[in-house]
Amino acid sequence: MRLSSLLIRLVVFAIAAFGAFFASRAAVTVVETRSVIAVQETLVDQGYEWASVLGDGLQVILEGQAPTEATRFRAISAAGEMVDASRVIDNLSVADSAVLAPPEFAIEILRNDSGVSLIGLIPAETNRTDLAARIADIADGQPVTDLLEQADYPVAPTWRYALNYSLRALEMLPRSKISVNANRVRVSAISDSPEEKRRLETALARNTPDGVSLAVSISAPRPVISPFTTRFGIDAENGAHFDACAADTEQSLRMILAAASDAGFTERANCTMALGAPSRTWGDAVALSISAIGELGGGTVTIADTDVMLVAPLGTGQGTFDDVVGELQNALPDAFALAAELPEQPQVSTEGPPQFTATRSPEGEIQLRGRVPDAVTNTVAANYAIAKFGQRNLTMGTRVAEGLPAGWSVRVLAGIEALSELSNGAVIVQPDKIQVRGNTGNQDASAAISRLLIDKLGQGADFEIDVTYVEQLDPIAGLPTPEECVAQIKVVTENRKITFDPSSADISASAQAVVDDIAEILKRCGDLKIRVAGYTDSQGREEMNLNLSQQRAEAVLAALRTRRVPVGTFEAIGYGEADPIADNDTDAGREANRRIEFSLIVPEPVVEEESTLDAIADDVPIEDSADDSETE
């Protein structure tokens, strides 16, 4: 009995032990499965799909290949957020590191009145000594802060062209920021005037290296206009037109142009954004004044600072005139004062009105004709014209006459000064009107003439301006292209040669005139990249000819420099007896082979990954020659 009782207890204990064992195994399996699922889901959610998760009891094993060591560490940390970090077993591997990509070479250059600063990374092959010397020359005694680093990596072929271009731009721009890399140059600068801004933009656009994009942003201070003037008129000959237009803000400009459009103005207005407006309500006053002219159907209105002068057209009824003027007077801002005039029909004279005429021909010849009140005025007019145009260009055809209107002398001198704004044309001075007609290379000439006449003759002055802007006469826009400059040099040197004293690099006296003509062409061409190449015939030793051709090319470059040609972007290269253009076995052939050639410097074509830039056209040589052999 006792044995049975003991056996039963042992069996019950064994069953309980087995039950506990299987229960614990089941619990571990559940914990393991849930841990693996939780960790796997977390890794997938965070982008670590490359990692696999295995369970080993309570341990979680991570396997797979991580792209980087940092990624491996982040994957382990993510797993540790779901289970105790001590349960995470790291069996991850890391992929071999790829070859490091070369860094981007780039420079930030800042130049102002405090000096020049450079920061960035440049290739190890860059000559730091030459670069520092060039920057020091540009700084012209101002301090230079050089924070450049160097790295020994391959560099794109366009890097050198981009860097040279940026240094040329830096030389032209005393207040600028230039960002440069192998593919792009960005220029931000401040100029002294709108004219200087246009000149700099033209010069910078001409010399952009191929394969390098250019972004230029040059700001210019707004001009200060005094008196701040706008003049608008409507007549049968010219329709609605501006003789002068100035605005102080974009909003006032829109108001002015909207009023002009309502009055019948259809042309493109050349309005100047400027400083010097007498009131913040300038746009309102001008727009109201123009609207009044539109209601009258003609006449002129001149707004100079806070003075408004309205002249109605001939034949306007007194009632209409009073209504329009009264409405304008009440609508104008408080700061503005209105004066209005209703012209009377002129008296008819059998002798005709007195007249003074000043003309300027396209060749620059000046003629003054017509009546002047006295000999003093005649002398003053002649001296004034000489000061403006030069004595050799002046022809006087004036005569002293009595009975001229008061203020005639002032009108004559104002007419001569107005003529100076034209490249060619005429100014006709009459008692009741001044007419200015002609061509100009200045887009703002009409406004300048209007301000001049208003200043000299008053706001009530009646004048008519018909001036045409001709781009070819513009000293900036009319500059020839680099190719046109080379073509002009070819014309000058087609039948003349740059010759040298025998067996020397001294330019002969007879060739100085040729160099003078080439210098004059290059001065008109702005900033160019020119190669001056020297060649010899085959007589004499090859090394001797090579040295002599180099010396002669450098002599031509020096001669241009003494003639004040900007040769900073030029290079002189001697090629000796290479590339003959004629037979060296004849005197005529040797004469032809002894030459100086001018050509544009263009960068080599740049081949980039998966694309090829268009090939750059070959240099176009301009033949010039030396007249003696290179014999010892």
C-alpha positions as CSV (number, residue, x, y, z in Angstrom):
1,M,0.0,0.0,0.0
2,R,2.8,2.3,0.9
3,L,4.6,1.4,-2.3
4,S,1.6,2.2,-4.4
5,S,1.1,5.6,-2.7
6,L,4.8,6.5,-3.3
7,L,4.6,5.4,-6.9
8,I,1.5,7.5,-7.5
9,R,3.3,10.5,-6.1
10,L,6.3,9.9,-8.3
11,V,4.1,9.6,-11.4
12,V,2.2,12.8,-10.6
13,F,5.5,14.6,-10.0
14,A,6.9,13.3,-13.3
15,I,3.8,14.4,-15.2
16,A,4.0,17.9,-13.6
17,A,7.7,18.1,-14.5
18,F,7.0,17.1,-18.1
19,G,4.1,19.6,-18.3
20,A,6.3,22.4,-16.9
21,F,9.0,21.6,-19.4
22,F,6.7,21.6,-22.4
23,A,5.0,24.8,-21.1
24,S,8.3,26.6,-20.8
25,R,9.4,25.5,-24.2
26,A,6.1,26.7,-25.7
27,A,6.6,30.1,-23.9
28,V,10.1,30.4,-25.2
29,T,9.0,29.7,-28.7
30,V,6.2,32.3,-28.5
31,V,8.7,34.9,-27.1
32,E,11.3,34.0,-29.8
33,T,8.8,34.2,-32.6
34,R,7.3,37.5,-31.5
35,S,10.8,39.0,-30.9
36,V,11.9,37.9,-34.4
37,I,8.8,39.3,-36.0
38,A,9.0,42.6,-34.1
39,V,12.6,43.2,-34.9
40,Q,12.2,42.2,-38.6
41,E,9.2,44.6,-39.0
42,T,11.2,47.4,-37.4
43,L,14.2,46.9,-39.6
44,V,12.0,46.8,-42.7
45,D,10.1,50.0,-41.6
46,Q,13.4,51.8,-41.2
47,G,14.8,50.8,-44.6
48,Y,17.1,47.9,-43.5
49,E,15.6,45.3,-45.8
50,W,19.0,43.8,-46.4
51,A,19.1,42.5,-42.8
52,S,17.6,39.1,-41.9
53,V,16.6,38.1,-38.3
54,L,16.9,34.7,-36.8
55,G,15.8,33.5,-33.3
56,D,17.8,31.3,-31.0
57,G,15.9,31.0,-27.8
58,L,15.7,34.4,-26.3
59,Q,18.6,35.7,-28.5
60,V,17.9,37.6,-31.7
61,I,20.6,37.1,-34.4
62,L,21.1,39.7,-37.1
63,E,22.6,38.6,-40.4
64,G,23.2,40.3,-43.7
65,Q,25.6,42.8,-45.4
66,A,25.3,46.5,-44.4
67,P,26.4,49.1,-47.1
68,T,28.3,51.1,-44.5
69,E,29.6,50.8,-40.9
70,A,27.2,53.6,-39.9
71,T,24.3,51.8,-41.4
72,R,25.2,48.6,-39.6
73,F,25.3,50.4,-36.3
74,R,21.9,52.0,-36.9
75,A,20.4,48.6,-37.7
76,I,21.7,47.1,-34.4
77,S,20.4,50.1,-32.5
78,A,17.0,49.7,-34.1
79,A,16.9,46.0,-33.1
80,G,17.8,47.0,-29.5
81,E,14.8,49.3,-29.3
82,M,12.5,46.2,-29.7
83,V,14.2,43.7,-27.5
84,D,16.8,44.0,-24.8
85,A,20.1,45.0,-26.4
86,S,21.9,42.1,-24.6
87,R,19.8,39.6,-26.6
88,V,20.9,41.0,-30.0
89,I,23.7,39.0,-31.6
90,D,25.5,40.9,-34.4
91,N,26.4,38.7,-37.3
92,L,26.3,41.6,-39.8
93,S,29.1,42.3,-42.3
94,V,29.9,45.6,-44.0
95,A,30.4,45.9,-47.8
96,D,33.8,47.0,-49.0
97,S,34.0,50.8,-49.2
98,A,33.8,52.2,-52.7
99,V,36.4,54.5,-54.1
100,L,35.9,58.0,-52.7
101,A,34.5,60.5,-55.2
102,P,36.9,63.4,-55.8
103,P,35.8,66.7,-54.2
104,E,34.5,69.6,-56.2
105,F,37.1,72.2,-56.8
106,A,35.6,75.6,-56.2
107,I,36.6,79.1,-55.1
108,E,34.7,82.0,-53.6
109,I,36.4,85.3,-54.3
110,L,35.4,88.6,-52.6
111,R,36.8,91.9,-53.6
112,N,36.0,95.3,-52.1
113,D,37.7,98.4,-50.7
114,S,39.2,96.3,-47.9
115,G,41.1,93.9,-50.2
116,V,40.6,90.5,-51.8
117,S,39.6,87.3,-50.0
118,L,39.7,83.8,-51.4
119,I,38.3,80.6,-49.8
120,G,37.9,77.2,-51.4
121,L,39.6,74.1,-52.7
122,I,41.9,74.1,-55.7
123,P,43.7,71.2,-57.5
124,A,47.2,70.4,-56.3
125,E,48.5,71.0,-59.8
126,T,47.6,74.7,-59.5
127,N,50.7,77.0,-59.3
128,R,50.0,78.8,-56.0
129,T,52.9,81.2,-56.5
130,D,51.6,82.4,-59.9
131,L,48.0,82.6,-58.6
132,A,49.1,84.6,-55.5
133,A,51.1,87.0,-57.7
134,R,48.2,87.6,-60.1
135,I,45.8,88.2,-57.2
136,A,48.3,90.6,-55.6
137,D,48.5,92.5,-58.9
138,I,44.7,92.7,-59.0
139,A,44.6,93.9,-55.4
140,D,47.0,96.7,-56.2
141,G,48.4,97.1,-52.8
142,Q,45.3,96.1,-50.8
143,P,45.5,93.1,-48.4
144,V,44.9,89.6,-49.8
145,T,43.4,86.9,-47.5
146,D,44.2,83.5,-49.0
147,L,42.3,80.7,-47.3
148,L,42.6,78.2,-50.2
149,E,43.2,74.5,-49.7
150,Q,44.7,72.1,-52.2
151,A,43.8,68.5,-53.0
152,D,45.5,66.0,-55.3
153,Y,42.6,64.8,-57.5
154,P,41.9,64.8,-61.2
155,V,40.4,68.0,-62.4
156,A,38.1,68.8,-65.4
157,P,39.8,70.4,-68.4
158,T,37.5,73.4,-68.1
159,W,38.8,74.3,-64.6
160,R,41.8,76.3,-65.9
161,Y,39.6,78.3,-68.3
162,A,37.0,79.0,-65.7
163,L,39.6,80.2,-63.2
164,N,41.4,82.4,-65.7
165,Y,38.0,83.9,-66.7
166,S,37.1,84.6,-63.1
167,L,40.5,86.4,-62.5
168,R,39.9,88.6,-65.6
169,A,36.4,89.4,-64.3
170,L,37.9,90.2,-60.8
171,E,40.3,92.6,-62.4
172,M,37.5,94.5,-64.0
173,L,35.2,94.5,-60.9
174,P,36.6,96.3,-57.8
175,R,33.5,95.5,-55.8
176,S,32.4,92.0,-56.6
177,K,31.8,88.4,-55.5
178,I,32.8,85.6,-57.9
179,S,32.0,81.9,-57.4
180,V,33.9,79.6,-59.7
181,N,34.0,75.8,-60.4
182,A,34.9,73.8,-63.4
183,N,31.5,74.2,-65.0
184,R,30.2,77.5,-63.8
185,V,31.2,81.1,-63.0
186,R,28.8,83.3,-61.1
187,V,29.6,87.0,-60.9
188,S,27.8,89.5,-58.6
189,A,29.1,93.1,-58.7
190,I,28.3,96.7,-58.2
191,S,29.1,99.3,-60.9
192,D,29.3,103.1,-60.6
193,S,26.6,103.9,-63.2
194,P,24.1,102.3,-65.6
195,E,26.5,103.0,-68.4
196,E,29.3,101.3,-66.6
197,K,27.0,98.4,-65.9
198,R,26.2,98.0,-69.6
199,R,29.9,98.1,-70.5
200,L,30.9,95.5,-68.0
201,E,28.1,93.2,-69.0
202,T,29.1,93.4,-72.6
203,A,32.8,92.8,-71.8
204,L,32.0,89.8,-69.5
205,A,29.6,88.2,-72.0
206,R,32.2,88.3,-74.8
207,N,34.8,86.1,-73.2
208,T,32.9,83.2,-71.6
209,P,34.9,80.0,-72.0
210,D,33.3,77.2,-73.9
211,G,31.9,74.5,-71.6
212,V,31.5,77.0,-68.7
213,S,28.2,78.5,-67.9
214,L,28.1,82.2,-66.9
215,A,25.7,84.0,-64.6
216,V,26.2,87.7,-64.2
217,S,24.4,90.1,-61.9
218,I,25.7,93.6,-61.9
219,S,23.7,96.3,-60.1
220,A,24.1,100.0,-60.7
221,P,22.9,102.8,-58.4
222,R,19.9,104.7,-59.7
223,P,20.9,108.0,-61.2
224,V,20.0,111.2,-59.4
225,I,17.8,113.5,-61.6
226,S,17.5,117.2,-60.8
227,P,15.1,118.5,-61.6
228,F,13.0,115.4,-61.5
229,T,11.2,115.7,-64.8
230,T,8.5,114.1,-66.9
231,R,7.2,115.8,-70.1
232,F,4.3,114.3,-72.0
233,G,2.6,115.7,-75.1
234,I,0.0,115.0,-77.8
235,D,0.2,116.6,-81.2
236,A,-0.8,115.9,-84.8
237,E,2.7,115.0,-86.0
238,N,3.9,112.7,-83.3
239,G,0.8,111.6,-81.5
240,A,1.0,110.8,-77.8
241,H,4.7,110.8,-76.8
242,F,7.1,111.3,-73.9
243,D,9.9,113.8,-74.2
244,A,11.2,112.8,-70.8
245,C,10.0,110.3,-68.2
246,A,11.2,109.7,-64.7
247,A,9.8,107.5,-62.0
248,D,10.8,106.9,-58.4
249,T,9.2,103.5,-57.8
250,E,7.8,100.6,-59.8
251,Q,4.3,101.5,-58.6
252,S,4.5,105.1,-59.8
253,L,5.9,103.9,-63.1
254,R,2.9,101.6,-63.6
255,M,0.6,104.5,-62.8
256,I,2.3,106.8,-65.3
257,L,2.3,104.3,-68.1
258,A,-1.3,103.4,-67.5
259,A,-2.3,107.1,-67.7
260,A,-0.3,107.5,-70.9
261,S,-1.9,104.4,-72.4
262,D,-5.3,105.8,-71.7
263,A,-4.3,109.1,-73.4
264,G,-3.3,107.2,-76.6
265,F,0.4,106.4,-76.0
266,T,1.2,103.1,-77.8
267,E,5.0,103.2,-78.0
268,R,7.6,101.7,-75.7
269,A,8.3,104.3,-73.0
270,N,12.0,104.8,-72.0
271,C,11.3,105.8,-68.4
272,T,14.2,106.2,-66.1
273,M,14.0,104.8,-62.5
274,A,15.9,107.4,-60.6
275,L,16.4,109.1,-57.3
276,G,15.5,112.7,-56.5
277,A,11.7,112.6,-56.6
278,P,10.3,115.6,-54.7
279,S,7.4,113.7,-53.1
280,R,6.1,110.2,-52.5
281,T,3.0,111.2,-54.5
282,W,5.1,111.8,-57.7
283,G,3.3,109.0,-59.6
284,D,-0.1,110.3,-58.7
285,A,0.8,113.9,-59.8
286,V,2.2,112.7,-63.2
287,A,-0.6,110.4,-63.9
288,L,-3.2,113.1,-63.2
289,S,-1.4,115.6,-65.4
290,I,-1.1,113.1,-68.3
291,S,-4.8,112.3,-67.9
292,A,-5.6,116.1,-68.2
293,I,-3.7,116.3,-71.5
294,G,-5.7,113.3,-72.7
295,E,-9.0,115.1,-71.9
296,L,-7.8,118.2,-73.8
297,G,-6.9,116.0,-76.8
298,G,-3.5,117.6,-77.2
299,G,-0.9,120.0,-75.7
300,T,2.0,119.3,-73.4
301,V,2.5,119.0,-69.6
302,T,5.8,119.3,-67.9
303,I,6.3,118.2,-64.3
304,A,9.6,119.4,-62.9
305,D,10.0,118.6,-59.2
306,T,6.7,120.0,-57.7
307,D,5.9,122.4,-60.5
308,V,3.4,121.4,-63.1
309,M,3.2,123.4,-66.4
310,L,0.3,122.6,-68.7
311,V,0.0,124.1,-72.2
312,A,-3.2,123.5,-74.0
313,P,-3.4,123.0,-77.8
314,L,-4.3,125.9,-80.0
315,G,-8.0,126.2,-80.6
316,T,-9.0,124.8,-77.2
317,G,-12.2,126.4,-76.0
318,Q,-12.0,128.6,-72.8
319,G,-14.7,126.5,-71.1
320,T,-13.0,123.2,-71.8
321,F,-9.7,124.6,-70.7
322,D,-11.1,126.0,-67.4
323,D,-12.9,122.7,-66.6
324,V,-9.8,120.5,-67.2
325,V,-7.4,122.8,-65.4
326,G,-9.8,123.3,-62.5
327,E,-10.2,119.5,-62.0
328,L,-6.5,118.9,-62.2
329,Q,-5.7,121.7,-59.8
330,N,-8.1,120.2,-57.2
331,A,-6.9,116.7,-57.7
332,L,-3.1,117.3,-57.6
333,P,-1.4,116.3,-54.3
334,D,-0.8,119.2,-51.9
335,A,2.9,119.5,-52.6
336,F,2.4,120.3,-56.4
337,A,1.7,123.7,-57.9
338,L,-0.1,124.0,-61.3
339,A,0.4,126.7,-63.9
340,A,-1.6,126.5,-67.1
341,E,-1.5,128.4,-70.4
342,L,-4.0,128.6,-73.2
343,P,-2.0,129.8,-76.3
344,E,-3.3,132.5,-78.6
345,Q,-3.2,132.3,-82.3
346,P,0.2,133.7,-83.5
347,Q,0.3,136.9,-85.5
348,V,1.2,136.4,-89.2
349,S,4.4,138.2,-90.3
350,T,5.4,138.8,-93.9
351,E,9.1,138.7,-92.9
352,G,8.9,135.3,-91.2
353,P,10.0,134.5,-87.7
354,P,13.7,134.8,-86.7
355,Q,15.6,131.5,-86.7
356,F,18.9,130.0,-85.6
357,T,20.0,126.5,-86.8
358,A,22.8,124.3,-85.5
359,T,23.6,121.1,-87.5
360,R,26.0,118.2,-87.0
361,S,26.8,115.9,-89.9
362,P,27.6,112.2,-89.5
363,E,31.2,113.1,-90.2
364,G,31.2,115.4,-87.2
365,E,31.1,118.7,-89.1
366,I,29.3,121.5,-87.2
367,Q,27.5,124.5,-88.8
368,L,25.9,127.4,-87.0
369,R,23.5,129.6,-89.1
370,G,20.9,132.2,-88.6
371,R,20.4,135.3,-86.5
372,V,22.1,136.4,-83.3
373,P,21.4,139.6,-81.3
374,D,24.9,141.0,-81.1
375,A,28.6,140.3,-81.7
376,V,29.1,139.2,-78.1
377,T,26.5,136.4,-78.4
378,N,28.1,135.4,-81.8
379,T,31.5,135.1,-80.1
380,V,30.1,133.2,-77.1
381,A,28.2,130.8,-79.4
382,A,31.3,130.1,-81.5
383,N,33.5,129.5,-78.4
384,Y,30.8,127.3,-76.8
385,A,30.6,125.2,-80.0
386,I,34.4,124.9,-80.1
387,A,34.4,123.7,-76.5
388,K,31.7,121.1,-77.3
389,F,32.8,119.9,-80.8
390,G,36.3,121.2,-81.6
391,Q,37.5,124.2,-83.6
392,R,38.4,122.3,-86.8
393,N,34.9,121.0,-87.2
394,L,33.1,124.4,-86.9
395,T,31.7,126.5,-89.7
396,M,30.1,129.8,-88.7
397,G,27.3,131.2,-90.9
398,T,25.5,133.5,-88.4
399,R,24.7,137.2,-88.7
400,V,23.9,139.9,-86.2
401,A,20.3,141.1,-86.4
402,E,18.1,143.5,-84.5
403,G,14.7,143.1,-83.0
404,L,15.2,139.5,-81.8
405,P,13.0,138.3,-78.9
406,A,14.1,138.6,-75.3
407,G,16.2,135.6,-74.1
408,W,17.3,134.7,-77.7
409,S,20.9,134.3,-76.6
410,V,19.9,131.7,-74.0
411,R,17.9,129.8,-76.5
412,V,20.8,129.8,-79.0
413,L,23.2,128.4,-76.4
414,A,20.7,125.9,-75.2
415,G,20.2,124.7,-78.8
416,I,24.0,124.2,-79.2
417,E,24.1,122.2,-76.0
418,A,21.2,120.1,-77.1
419,L,23.0,119.3,-80.4
420,S,25.9,117.9,-78.4
421,E,23.6,115.0,-77.3
422,L,23.2,113.9,-80.9
423,S,25.6,111.9,-83.1
424,N,24.2,113.8,-86.1
425,G,21.1,116.0,-86.6
426,A,19.9,119.5,-86.3
427,V,18.5,122.0,-83.8
428,I,16.2,124.8,-85.0
429,V,15.6,127.7,-82.6
430,Q,12.5,129.8,-83.1
431,P,10.8,132.4,-80.9
432,D,8.0,130.0,-79.9
433,K,9.6,126.6,-80.3
434,I,12.8,124.6,-80.4
435,Q,13.0,121.6,-82.7
436,V,15.6,118.8,-82.1
437,R,15.9,116.1,-84.6
438,G,18.6,113.5,-85.4
439,N,20.3,110.2,-84.4
440,T,22.0,109.2,-81.2
441,G,23.8,106.3,-79.6
442,N,22.4,107.2,-76.2
443,Q,19.1,105.6,-75.3
444,D,18.4,108.4,-72.7
445,A,19.2,111.3,-75.1
446,S,15.6,112.4,-75.5
447,A,15.1,112.7,-71.7
448,A,18.5,114.4,-71.3
449,I,17.6,117.0,-73.9
450,S,14.2,117.6,-72.4
451,R,15.7,118.2,-68.9
452,L,18.3,120.5,-70.4
453,L,15.7,122.7,-72.3
454,I,13.4,122.8,-69.3
455,D,16.3,123.8,-67.0
456,K,17.5,126.5,-69.4
457,L,14.2,127.9,-70.8
458,G,11.7,127.1,-68.0
459,Q,8.8,124.7,-67.8
460,G,6.7,126.6,-70.2
461,A,9.2,126.2,-73.1
462,D,7.7,124.7,-76.2
463,F,10.0,122.2,-77.9
464,E,9.8,119.2,-80.1
465,I,12.2,116.3,-79.9
466,D,12.4,113.7,-82.6
467,V,15.6,111.7,-81.8
468,T,16.2,108.1,-83.0
469,Y,18.4,105.7,-81.1
470,V,20.8,103.9,-83.4
471,E,22.5,100.9,-81.9
472,Q,25.5,101.2,-84.2
473,L,26.2,104.7,-82.8
474,D,26.1,103.3,-79.2
475,P,29.7,103.2,-78.0
476,I,28.8,100.1,-75.9
477,A,26.3,98.2,-77.9
478,G,28.1,99.1,-81.1
479,L,31.4,97.4,-80.1
480,P,32.5,94.8,-82.7
481,T,32.5,91.1,-81.9
482,P,35.9,89.3,-81.4
483,E,35.5,87.8,-84.8
484,E,34.8,91.2,-86.4
485,C,37.9,92.6,-84.6
486,V,40.1,89.8,-86.1
487,A,38.5,90.5,-89.6
488,Q,39.3,94.2,-89.2
489,I,43.0,93.4,-88.4
490,K,43.1,91.2,-91.5
491,V,41.9,94.1,-93.7
492,V,44.5,96.4,-92.2
493,T,47.4,93.9,-92.7
494,E,46.3,92.5,-96.0
495,N,48.7,94.6,-98.1
496,R,51.1,95.7,-95.3
497,K,53.4,93.8,-93.1
498,I,55.0,94.2,-89.6
499,T,58.6,94.2,-90.5
500,F,61.7,94.0,-88.3
501,D,65.3,95.1,-88.5
502,P,67.5,92.3,-90.0
503,S,68.1,89.4,-87.6
504,S,66.6,91.3,-84.7
505,A,63.3,91.7,-82.8
506,D,63.2,95.4,-83.3
507,I,60.1,96.6,-85.3
508,S,61.3,98.6,-88.2
509,A,60.3,102.3,-88.5
510,S,58.2,101.6,-91.6
511,A,56.0,99.1,-89.7
512,Q,55.1,101.5,-86.9
513,A,52.1,102.8,-88.7
514,V,50.8,99.2,-89.2
515,V,51.1,98.6,-85.4
516,D,49.3,101.9,-84.8
517,D,46.3,100.8,-86.9
518,I,46.1,97.4,-85.2
519,A,46.3,99.1,-81.8
520,E,43.4,101.4,-82.8
521,I,41.3,98.4,-83.8
522,L,42.0,96.5,-80.6
523,K,41.2,99.6,-78.4
524,R,37.7,99.5,-79.9
525,C,37.3,95.8,-79.3
526,G,37.3,95.7,-75.6
527,D,38.6,92.7,-73.6
528,L,39.7,89.9,-76.0
529,K,41.8,86.8,-75.8
530,I,44.4,87.2,-78.6
531,R,47.3,85.0,-79.6
532,V,50.2,86.9,-81.3
533,A,52.2,84.2,-83.2
534,G,55.6,84.7,-84.8
535,Y,57.0,82.6,-87.7
536,T,60.2,82.5,-89.7
537,D,61.5,80.9,-92.9
538,S,63.6,77.8,-92.8
539,Q,67.0,79.5,-93.2
540,G,69.3,79.3,-90.2
541,R,69.3,76.8,-87.3
542,E,65.9,75.7,-86.1
543,E,66.5,76.7,-82.5
544,M,67.7,80.1,-83.6
545,N,64.6,80.6,-85.6
546,L,62.4,79.5,-82.8
547,N,63.9,82.0,-80.3
548,L,63.8,84.8,-82.8
549,S,60.1,84.2,-83.6
550,Q,59.3,84.2,-79.9
551,Q,61.2,87.5,-79.4
552,R,59.4,89.1,-82.4
553,A,56.0,88.0,-81.1
554,E,56.8,89.5,-77.7
555,A,58.1,92.7,-79.4
556,V,54.7,93.1,-81.1
557,L,52.9,92.5,-77.8
558,A,55.1,95.1,-76.1
559,A,54.5,97.6,-78.9
560,L,50.7,97.2,-78.4
561,R,51.1,97.6,-74.7
562,T,53.0,101.0,-75.1
563,R,50.0,102.1,-77.3
564,R,47.8,101.5,-74.3
565,V,46.1,98.4,-75.6
566,P,44.9,96.2,-72.7
567,V,47.0,93.1,-73.4
568,G,46.5,91.3,-70.1
569,T,44.6,88.5,-71.9
570,F,47.0,88.3,-74.9
571,E,49.8,85.7,-75.3
572,A,52.9,85.8,-77.5
573,I,54.1,82.5,-79.0
574,G,57.0,81.9,-81.4
575,Y,56.7,78.9,-83.7
576,G,59.9,79.3,-85.7
577,E,59.9,77.7,-89.1
578,A,56.8,75.6,-88.4
579,D,53.6,75.8,-90.5
580,P,55.0,77.4,-93.6
581,I,52.4,79.0,-95.9
582,A,54.6,79.1,-99.0
583,D,57.7,77.4,-100.5
584,N,60.9,78.1,-98.6
585,D,62.9,77.4,-101.7
586,T,62.0,80.8,-103.2
587,D,62.6,84.4,-102.1
588,A,58.9,85.1,-102.3
589,G,58.0,82.0,-100.3
590,R,60.5,82.8,-97.6
591,E,59.1,86.4,-97.5
592,A,55.6,85.1,-97.0
593,N,56.7,82.6,-94.3
594,R,58.3,85.4,-92.2
595,R,55.1,86.7,-90.6
596,I,53.2,87.7,-87.5
597,E,49.7,86.2,-87.1
598,F,46.8,87.4,-84.9
599,S,44.1,84.9,-83.9
600,L,41.5,84.4,-81.2
601,I,42.4,82.1,-78.3
602,V,39.7,79.5,-77.9
603,P,39.7,76.6,-75.3
604,E,39.9,73.0,-76.5
605,P,36.8,71.0,-76.8
606,V,35.7,69.4,-73.5
607,V,34.6,65.8,-73.5
608,E,32.4,64.9,-70.5
609,E,30.9,61.7,-69.3
610,E,28.1,60.4,-71.6
611,S,28.2,63.6,-73.8
612,T,30.5,65.4,-76.1
613,L,30.7,69.2,-76.5
614,D,30.7,70.6,-80.0
615,A,34.1,71.0,-81.5
616,I,35.4,74.5,-81.4
617,A,36.2,76.1,-84.7
618,D,39.9,76.4,-85.7
619,D,41.7,79.7,-85.0
620,V,41.5,82.0,-88.0
621,P,45.0,83.4,-88.6
622,I,45.6,87.0,-89.7
623,E,48.7,87.1,-91.8
624,D,51.3,89.8,-91.0
625,S,55.0,89.4,-91.9
626,A,58.6,90.2,-91.2
627,D,60.7,91.1,-94.1
628,D,64.1,89.5,-93.5
629,S,65.6,86.1,-93.1
630,E,66.6,84.5,-89.8
631,T,70.1,83.7,-90.9
632,E,73.1,83.9,-88.6
